[in-house]
């Protein structure tokens, strides 16, 4: 079989978990076609993405930009046996969501259905929002089965009515956190429609952690403690809270903060740091490929990710960067939000504070900066846990078997850490 894997953009620096899964399935012999709703915007590309041999096709990002292609697609889609049911489903959705985005997704689905190679026998969407909309409409048009992987923003910012429709129409789905699984299963038409499947890490891509880290404790201005954060500059990452917390640290405590990532709030974060007089203690590296990111994990003393729930409901799932940091025995400081506590046990495999609490974050930062031995203990325990319980291989094996139609599978939920 060939599976058409529908993604929002390809390739993306922030979505190594998708590339890891596609490559893993490819290595197990599954043929895939990557279908992207958008063209790439990142300047760099991970080596991981370059290893994937699957062909990539790009749907029209804006329908008016490719009028001839759209006309051919609509003409072909109109001839398909599923046209009436697909159009009816789309019109029902459009009445509840009368947006250009909704029109665009149906147009993209028509292009996909019209241009789909004859050997494609399954559609699989990464993310339950727009990619799943395209997959659902295209499946109705073609009569093909479809499935989905749900992650974070797509779960928490999509309306319940739409999630119910997709959960009803999809043959099955997976999601990567227990929190998301409970939410989706409550909306599903029957038990077992959604499975919990942690995406984990391919540890073959990550070397053993450094033999040791300098015992920095913030007392030496010439050798400050290196704090590291990796993530897009968006509300849910909480980097504004981190800057406020850094401003509360004692003047005689020596540290530097390294941020890797881009995002629409980057300029605002830099201005906030300038107002606090912290600019000379911060390195803004921008978005980077995996080899650069790995070097930063190995250089740092403490990884900090103060996640929160954004005003629109968006929140993290289980951030890959926390697992990656732990793979390098790097102590992690995060918050009790989203699925972070599914990975980090407070005081044992990392440190957790309450979200939105910059004062509590500052207290934790000061304590961990001054305690290199404590950081080592947390990092060592975190590495042991993540390498034991959060590998990707079992989950990719499960997906491969599911796509191949193997019966008698163990349930994905049995693969969760225990």
N, C-alpha and C positions, 0 to 999 in steps of 0.2 A: 504494500500500500504506500501511497504518498500522502502525507499530512500537510495541509496548508496552514502554516503558523502565522496568525494575524497579530501584528504588534502595532503600537502607536507610532513608533519611530525606530529606524534601524540605520546604523548601529548607534547605541547610546552609552556614554561612559557610566551613567548611573544605574544601568541595568545589566550588570554582569551576571546576575542570577538567571536571566533569560538566556543569554549567550551560553552560559555553562550548561543549561539544560538542553539546548538545541545541539550543542556539540556532543554531549553525552549520549543523546538519542541517536545522533548520526553515527557515532562510534559503535553503537549496538546494531547498526544496519538499517535504521529507519530512514526512509527517504523523506525529505522535507522541502517545502517551498516556503520561503519567508515572504510574507505579504505585509508591506509597511504602509500605514496611512499617511506618513510624512517622510520627507527626505531628511537626511542627517543634518544637524546643525553644529555638533561638536567638532572642533578642529582636530582633536587627537582621536585615535582608534586603538582600543586594547588589542594586544597580541592575541588574546583569546578569540576575539571576533574574526581575526584574519585566518584562524585555523579552521573555520567553518566552511565547508564546501558547498552548502546548499545555495541554490539560486535565489536571487532577491528580485521581487517585482514591487514597484511603487504605484499605488493608486493615486488618482488626481487629488492633491491636497485641497485644492479649491476647484470646484467643478467648472467654473467659467473659464479657467485657464486652459482647458483641453476640450473645447466644444465639439470637435469632430469625434474624438474618442468617446465622449459622453453620448453623442447621438447614436453611434454604432452600438454602444452598450445598451442603451435604452431600447433600441430596436430589437436587439437580440434577446434582452431580458423579457420583453413583451411576448416573445414566442415561447418562453419556457412554461412548462406545465404548472409551476408554482407561482406564476405572476399574480394571480388573483389573491391567493392567501398571503403572499408577501406584501403586496400593496395594501391589503386590508389591515395587516398587523402594523405596518408603518403608519397608515392614516390614523389608526387608534392611538398610537404613540404620539403622533404629531398633534392631535387634539389636546393631549395632556402636556405636551412640551412643544409649543409652536415656535421653534427656533431654527436658525440657519444651520446649526450643528446637526439637528435631526434630519434636515433635508440633505445635507452633505453625506451623512452616513448611509442613507438609502441610495444615493447616487453612487457612492463608492462600492456598495454591495452589488449594484447592477453591473459595474465594471468588473468586479471580481467574478461574479457568476458568468458573465459573457466571455471572459478571457481565461477562465480556469482550465488548466491542462486536463486532458481526459483521464490521466492516471491518478488524479487527486481523488481520494475516497473519503477524506475526513477533514473537517475544519476545526482548528483549535485556536482560541483567542487568549492572549495574555492580557489581562485586565478586564474587569467585568463592566466597565463603562463603554467608551466608544468602540474599542476593538470588538467587544462582544456584541454590540449593536450591529456592526457590519457583518459579523459571523452569523448572527441570527437571521438577518434579512437574506443573506446569501444562501444560507441553508434552506430557508423556505423556498427561495427561487429554484434551487437545484435539486432539492430533495435529499441532500447529503446530511449525514449526522454531524453534530458539532459538540464541542466541549470547551471548558474554560479553565484558566488559572486565575484566581482572584488574589490580590495582594494587600493593598492598603487604601490609598486614596479612592480607588474604584469601589471599594466596599462602603466606605464611610461617607462619601459625598453623593452617591447615587440614591435616588428616591426608592423607598421600599416597593412601590408598585412596579417599578421597572425591574428591580432585582427578582421579584416574584415571577414575572413573565419569563425572564431569562432562565431562572432555575427550573421552571416548568418545561420550557422548550429544549434546554440542553440535555444531552444524554447523561452527562455527568460533569462534575467539576472538582477542582482541588483548590485548597487555600493553605497559606503557609504559616498560620498562627492559630492557636486554640481559641483566641478571642474572636477572630474572624470566622472561624468554623462554627462556633456556637451561634453567632449572629445569623449566618447564612442558613444554617440547618433549621433555625426557627422559622425561616421564610420559605423553606423548601416544601414541595408537595408531598414528600415521602422521606423516610429515613434512608440514609445512605446515598442521597443524591450528591452530597458534597463530602469530600474526604479531607482530613487534615494531613498535609504533606509538607513538612519542613523542607525548604529547598537546600539548606546546608551549604557546605563548601566542598570543592574538589581540592583536597589537600595536596595533591600532586603539583598544584600550581603554587603552593606556599612552602618555602623552606622551613627547616627546623628553626626555632627562635634563636636569637643571639645567645651566645654562651653566657653573657652577663651584661648588665647595664651599669653605667657609672652610678655611684651612690650619691647622687645630687640631692641636696636637702634645702635648697633655696638660700643658703647662707653665703654663697660665693657669687658676686656680681659678674665675675668673668666666666662663670660656668652655671648659668641658670637652669632650672628645671624646665624641660621641654614639654609643653602641653600640646596635644594634637587633636584637631577636630576635622572630620571629613564629611562633607554633605553640602547639598545645595543651600544657598542662602534664601530659605523660604521660612514662613512663620512657624511651621510645625517642628523645625529643627531646634528652635529656641536659642539661637546664637546671640540674640539681643540680651537675653537673660544672662548668658555667660559673660558678655562684656560688662554688664552691670555687676556681676559677681566678682570679676577680675578687678574692677575699680574699688571694691571693698577690701581687698587684701592689704595687709600691712605694707607700708612703704619699704621696709627693710627686707622684704621677702622677694627673692630674685627668681623670675620666671620669664619665659617667652611663650607666646601662643602661635601655633602654626595652623592656618586654615587652608584646606584644599577643597575647591568647589567653586561653581559659579552660581548664578541665581539672581532673581529680580530684586532682592533686598541687599545685594552686596554693597552698593554705593551707600545705602542708609547705614549699614553696619560700620563701614569705614568712617562715616561722619560721626557716628556715635562714639567710636573709639577715639576719634580726634577730640571730641568734646570732653572725654574723660582723661585726656592726656596720656593715652596708652599706645598711640600709633607706633612709637619707636620700639615697642615690645611685641609687635605683632608682624607675622609674615603672611601676606595674602598671596597664595600660590596660584589661585585659579584652578580650573578643571585640569586634571592630569590623568594620564594613562596608568595602567595597573603597576608597571615596573617602578614608576616614580612614587606611587602611593605606597607600595611595599617598602621602599627605602625609608619613607617617613615613619611607618610603623616601627621599624627597627631602630630609628634614631631617637624616637620619643621616649619620655618617661611615664606619661599618663595620657590616656585617651579620654576625651570629654565629649559627651553628646547629650545635652539637656533637652530631650524631646518633650513636646507638649501637644495638646490637641488644639488645632487652629480654630479660628472663629467660624469657618465654614464646615467644621466637622472633620477636616482632613487630619490624619494622624499617621504615624509610621506603623508598619507591620512589625517585623523583627529585623531591624537594620542590619544589612550585610556587613557594614563597616565594623560593627561591634564584634561579630564573629571573626572577621579578618584580623582585627586588633588582637583578639584573644589567641588566635593561632600563632601569633608572635610573642606570646606570654606578656603582652602589654596590659597593665592594669587599666580597668575601665571604670569611669564614673558616668552614670546616666540617671534616669528618673524612673519612678514607678508609674509608667504610663504605657499605653499600647501593649505590645507583646514583649517589651523589654524584660519584665520579670520572668518570662518563660525561659530566658537564657541566663540571666544574671541572678544569682542568689546573694542577697545583700550581706556583705561582711564576709562572704566565703569566696565567691568567684568574681566579685566586683563590688562596687559601692553604688547605692541608689539613694536619691533624695526625692522629695516631693516635686512634682512639676510646678512651674510658676513661682518657685521659691528661690529668688536670687540670694537671699541672706543664707539660707541653708546650703545652697550650692557653694557660696563663698567659704562657709565653715568647713565643708567637706574638702574643698580645694586646698585650703591652708593645711588641714590635717594631713592630707595625702602628699602634698609637696614636702612637708617636713619629715615624712616617714618613708625613706627609701626601702627599708626592710619590709614594711607593710605592703608597699606597692609590689615588691617581688612576690610576696606570698599570694596576693590577689591574682597577679598575672600568671603565676604557676598553676594555681587552682583553676583559673579560667581556661588556660590552655588544655589542661587535662580533660575538663568537661567538654569543651567544644570539639576536640578531636575524637572524643569517645562517642558523643551523642549527636553531633551535627555534621556528619559527613553527607555528601550528596548521593552517593552511589546507590543506596537502597531505594531512595525515592525515584531515581531515574530508572532503575530496574522495574519498579512498579509501574511507572508511566509507560515504559516500552511494552510491558506485558499487556497493559490495558489497551494501548493502541492496536496491538497485534491480536486482540480478542482472545487472549488466553483465559481459560476458566479456572476456577479453583484458586484464585489469588488470595493471599493474605490481604487483610484490609489495610489501607494506608494508615489508618489511625493506630495500628499496631506498630508502626514505625516511629512513633513519637518518642522523644527521650523519656526514660523512666528510671 
